[in-house]
Structure formats: C-alpha cells, structure tokens
C-alpha cells in the first residue's frame, strides 16, 4: 500500500484520488472500476495515480481504510463540542448524512454480492462502535437494532432523511437533544 505519510507528495492529491474512487465505484462498481476514469475524476494523470497506488487492488485496499477514516472523523467532528449524552445522537445523524450523500449507494444495484460480503465485515464494527455510545438496559440490543435499521436503509434507500433519523433514534433509544 502507498505510504500515507510520504512528504514528497501532496496528501490532497491522494485524498482527491480516493474521493474520486468513491464516485467511480458508485457508477461502475468494483468489477468495472477503471483507473483511467478514477484519474480523470480526480483531475490527475494516470502516472500520478500510479505514483500513489501501484495497482487497482492497492487503490481499493486504501479506499476501504480511507472511507472508514472519513466516516469516523465525521462522527468525531459531529460530537466534538457536544456533551457526552448527545454523542449517540450525533453518531446517528452522521449515519443519515453519510448515507444520504454517499455516491456508493448504487453499488448495491451494480454488485450486490460485493455489498453483502462487505456488510458482513462492516456490521460488527458498526455495532461495536454504537454499543460504546448506547446506555441503559439492553444497550447492546439497541445498538444492534440501530445497525440493522441503517443497513436496511442502505440496501433500500429512502430519500426521507428525517424519517430515517427518527427510526435510528427509536431503535437506539436515543433522545432528540432539541
């Protein structure tokens, strides 16, 4: 995998390539992912892309790590200035915003078998992270239920973000802080 801390290269170029990967994956899926299309979407040349990622697999491996970091940073930023009791709600709002804005949502239509394999890896991580924020009796059950609601919305997308957030809050037994 390409060195993320390499001082010779502009880290924003790497970020643009990874963000472009999300766009291209959302359009073409993994099977038909074109490095030329990723480079064009990122506004870089193919040699620049290859300087950062030597192969399609290396790009995809880095993309998975980048995507997780972007999500985790979004959750941390959403909760940064809030009292601890509001961190769960901030995380749930981030789930809704992430799913509503994420271009890869169409991957389920393009390559459902890949999405299902990926969900098998992601669901335990999501559940563990939400369990840390969920309190009360059966907190683990509430977190697991919220994850299932989130996955359902991922698979069968709804454009009603308010309804989605209300369902997540209900499942996780999170109170709307307002």
N, C-alpha and C positions, 0 to 999 in steps of 0.2 A: 504494500500500500504506500502511496506517496506520503512523504514526510510533511505533516501539517505545520511544522514549526520552521520550515526552511526559510531562511532570511533572504535568500536571493530572489524569491518570488513574491508577488503581490498576493496577499491572502484574499483580497476581494475578488481576484480572478478565480481562485479556487471556489469561493462561495458562489460566484456567478455560474460557474460550470455545474455545480451541484444543484443550484436552483433551476437551471435550465434542464437538468436531468429530470427533475420532478415534472416539469412541463411536458417534456417529450415522452416520459413514461405514461403520463396521463392521456396522451394522444395515441401512442403506438403500442404501449405495453413493453414488457421486458424482451420478449422474443424478437420483436422488430425494432428494438432500440438502435438507432443509428447514431454513431459517434459524430458523423458529419453534421447531422441535424442538431445534436447537443451543442457542438461548437458554434454553429450558426446562431442558435437560440441564445447562447451566452455571449455572442459577439467576439469570439476568439477564433484563431486559426486552429486547424487540426494539429499542427505541430505543438501549439501552446497547450491544447488539451492533452496531448500525449506526454508533454513535459510533466504535467501534474498526475496523469493516470495512464499507465503503460498499456492497459487493456480495458476492454468492456467490463470484465469481471472485477477488476480493481476499482473502476468507477462505481459499479453497483455496490460493492462492499463499502466503499467510502460514503456512498449515498445513504445507506442504511444507518451508519453511525451519525452522519450529518443530520439526517431527518430526526433522529431521536434527540440529538442535542438541541436542535431548533425548537422542538416541542417542549423539552424540559426547561429551556431558557424562557420560553413563553409563559409557562406555568410559574416559574420563579419571579418573572417580572410582574405578572398579574397579582401575585401575592405579596410583593415586596413591601409595600407600605401599609399593609392591612394587619389588623390584629389576628392572632393565631386562629381564633374561632371562625374567621372568614376565609381561611386558606382553602378549605374544601370547596366552597362556592367559587372561588377564583379558579381553581383547577377545573371545575365543571364548566365554567364559562369558556375557559381556554379550549376544552374539548369541542364545544359547539363551534367556536370561532375557527378552530383549526379545520374541522370537518367541512364547514361551510365555504372556506376559502381554498382548501387544498385541491390542486388540479388533478392529483392522482386518484380522485374518487371514481373516475371512469374505468380504472384498471379492473374493477370487479366485472365490468361488462366485456372488457377485452380479454383478460386472462383470469377467469375465476379460480382456476386451480392454483395459480400462484398466490392469489389473495388469501385463499383458505389456508395454504401452508404458512404464509406469513402471519396470519391471525393466530395460528396455533402457537407461534413464538411470542407474539405481542400481548395476547390476553393475560398470561400470567404476570408480565411486567406491569401492565396497567392495573391489574387487581392489587398487586403488592403496593404500588405507589398510592392508590386510593385508600387502601387499608390504613396506611400511615396517617391519613388525614381524617378518617372516619372515626367517630366516637360513639359511645353508648353500647347497649346490649346488641349483640349480633352485628357488630360493626363490619366484620368480615363478610357476612351475608349481604349487607347493604352495599359494600364496595363491589362485590361480585355481581350483584344485580345491576348496579350502575354501569359496569363494564359491558354487560350483556345488552343493555339499552343502547349504549354507544355503538357497539358492534352492529346491532340491528339497524341503526340509522346510517351506519357506514355502508352496509350491504343494500339497503333500500332507502335511498336518500330522500329526505324531506327538505323542502325549502323553508319550512317554518322553524326558524331558529328559536323563537320564544317557546314554542311547544316542546321542542327537543330539550331545551334547558329545564323547563318545568318537569319533564319526565325524568331527567337525570337527577334533579333535586329531590324529587319524590322517591326515586329508587335509593338514593344515598342518604335519605333523610336529612338533607341539608336545608337549612332555612335561608330564604332570600334575605340578605342583610338589609334591604331597604324597607 
